Amino acid sequence: MSNRHNRLPVTTLQGKSDANIRFADMRSLLLYLGFEERTRGSHHLFSNPDVHEVVNLQDAGGHNKP
């Protein structure tokens, strides 16, 4: 796992900077972790057979929409 991928889960789990996480970084991490991506309009939906919830991301000017 790259250094960028190592830092991102900690930042995400702390929940302090949701709007400051770059969309491309979060997308890259989810794909690296084996999630499948499908897009519906501005919604990027990520699913993984080992995870019961679907992750829904939206790009808000290069960052994730909180």
HELIX and SHEET records of a PDB file:
HELIX    1   1 ASN A    3  GLN A   14  1                                  12    
HELIX    2   2 ASP A   18  ASN A   20  5                                   3    
HELIX    3   3 PHE A   23  TYR A   32  1                                  10    
SHEET    1   A 4 GLU A  36  ARG A  40  0                                        
SHEET    2   A 4 HIS A  43  ASN A  48 -1                                        
SHEET    3   A 4 VAL A  51  ALA A  60 -1                                        
SHEET    4   A 4 HIS A  63  ASN A  64 -1                                        
END                                                                             
